[in-house]
Amino acid sequence: QVHPVESGGGLVQAGGSLRLSCVVSGSIFSIDAMGWHRQAPGQKRELVAEITAAGITNYADSVKGRFTISRDNAKNTVYLQMNSLKPEDTSVYYCDAYDKYTMRPYWGQGTQVTVSS
């Protein structure tokens, strides 16, 4: 199994920046794509950004130009650099790692990001 653990959330003012990290342990050889999703209260979980093992990235339209996803395969870590944060970015952010053998994502416990206006 794959075990993602997020860190780096917190409270920031609008316009500020945060960097989320997610370290993955377990069957790391089976990890393919990794990504970040977010879920606000009463809302569906939505994709924020994802990155393949080859480094190809995909972003939600709402974060393009502000957020950057990257990964360090040697450290089994994926990052989300969030700049120009807005109050509407407030959410719990979840890391996921896709296992290409079990063909399913594994989720972290989530980290809270709160952006004050």
VMD Tcl script that draws the C-alpha trace (Angstrom):
set ca {
  {0.00 0.00 0.00}
  {0.86 3.66 -0.40}
  {0.69 6.17 2.45}
  {0.69 9.91 1.66}
  {1.17 12.39 4.51}
  {0.58 16.10 3.92}
  {2.06 19.09 5.73}
  {2.36 22.85 5.27}
  {-1.20 24.08 5.66}
  {-2.12 27.07 7.79}
  {-3.64 30.53 7.94}
  {-2.51 33.20 5.50}
  {-3.80 36.57 4.35}
  {-5.14 37.07 0.86}
  {-2.29 37.61 -1.57}
  {0.07 35.50 0.49}
  {1.76 32.19 -0.25}
  {1.93 28.71 1.20}
  {3.80 25.58 0.21}
  {2.25 22.19 0.81}
  {4.31 19.02 0.93}
  {3.28 15.39 0.72}
  {5.65 12.55 1.54}
  {4.66 9.12 0.34}
  {5.78 5.91 2.02}
  {4.98 2.27 1.45}
  {5.00 0.70 -2.01}
  {6.59 3.73 -3.64}
  {7.74 1.73 -6.68}
  {4.09 1.44 -7.74}
  {3.34 5.18 -7.69}
  {2.41 6.78 -11.00}
  {0.69 10.17 -10.94}
  {0.46 12.29 -7.82}
  {-1.81 15.20 -7.17}
  {-3.62 17.62 -4.94}
  {-7.34 17.92 -4.48}
  {-9.33 20.18 -2.17}
  {-12.69 20.04 -0.49}
  {-14.50 22.90 1.18}
  {-17.39 22.30 3.62}
  {-20.51 21.23 1.75}
  {-18.62 21.01 -1.53}
  {-17.42 18.15 -3.67}
  {-13.73 17.27 -3.69}
  {-12.12 18.88 -6.72}
  {-8.84 18.49 -8.52}
  {-6.34 21.27 -7.95}
  {-3.28 19.96 -9.76}
  {-1.68 16.69 -10.77}
  {1.68 15.55 -12.07}
  {2.67 12.33 -13.80}
  {5.80 10.33 -13.11}
  {7.25 11.93 -16.27}
  {6.54 15.42 -14.95}
  {3.53 16.31 -17.08}
  {1.25 18.65 -15.15}
  {-2.42 19.55 -15.21}
  {-4.14 22.35 -13.30}
  {-7.66 23.43 -12.50}
  {-8.52 26.64 -14.33}
  {-9.08 28.41 -11.02}
  {-5.44 27.99 -9.96}
  {-3.56 28.29 -13.26}
  {-0.84 30.91 -13.03}
  {-0.96 30.95 -9.22}
  {-0.20 27.38 -8.12}
  {2.70 25.16 -9.14}
  {2.91 21.43 -8.58}
  {6.25 19.63 -8.56}
  {7.65 16.33 -7.38}
  {10.94 14.96 -6.17}
  {10.96 11.27 -7.01}
  {14.14 10.68 -5.00}
  {12.33 11.94 -1.89}
  {8.94 10.46 -2.80}
  {7.49 13.91 -2.28}
  {5.07 16.10 -4.16}
  {4.77 19.83 -3.53}
  {2.16 22.48 -4.18}
  {3.41 26.05 -4.21}
  {0.45 28.37 -3.80}
  {0.88 32.06 -4.56}
  {-1.56 34.97 -4.73}
  {-3.94 33.08 -2.47}
  {-7.58 34.09 -2.40}
  {-10.26 33.53 0.26}
  {-11.96 31.10 -2.12}
  {-8.86 28.88 -1.92}
  {-9.81 28.10 1.68}
  {-10.29 24.36 1.92}
  {-8.86 21.10 3.16}
  {-6.17 20.04 0.72}
  {-5.62 16.33 0.11}
  {-2.65 14.67 -1.50}
  {-3.19 11.57 -3.58}
  {-0.81 9.04 -5.08}
  {-2.01 6.75 -7.83}
  {-0.90 3.13 -7.61}
  {-0.47 1.76 -11.13}
  {-0.70 -1.86 -9.96}
  {-3.81 -1.68 -7.81}
  {-5.13 1.04 -10.16}
  {-6.46 3.22 -7.40}
  {-5.50 6.43 -5.64}
  {-4.37 6.55 -2.01}
  {-5.28 9.63 -0.05}
  {-3.61 11.54 2.74}
  {-5.46 12.81 5.79}
  {-5.67 16.36 4.49}
  {-4.27 19.69 5.60}
  {-6.30 22.83 6.24}
  {-5.58 25.98 4.26}
  {-7.38 29.14 5.37}
  {-7.06 32.41 3.49}
  {-8.35 35.50 5.27}
  {-9.60 38.56 3.40}
}
mol new
graphics top color blue
foreach p $ca { graphics top sphere $p radius 0.5 }
foreach p [lrange $ca 0 end-1] q [lrange $ca 1 end] { graphics top cylinder $p $q radius 0.2 }
display resetview
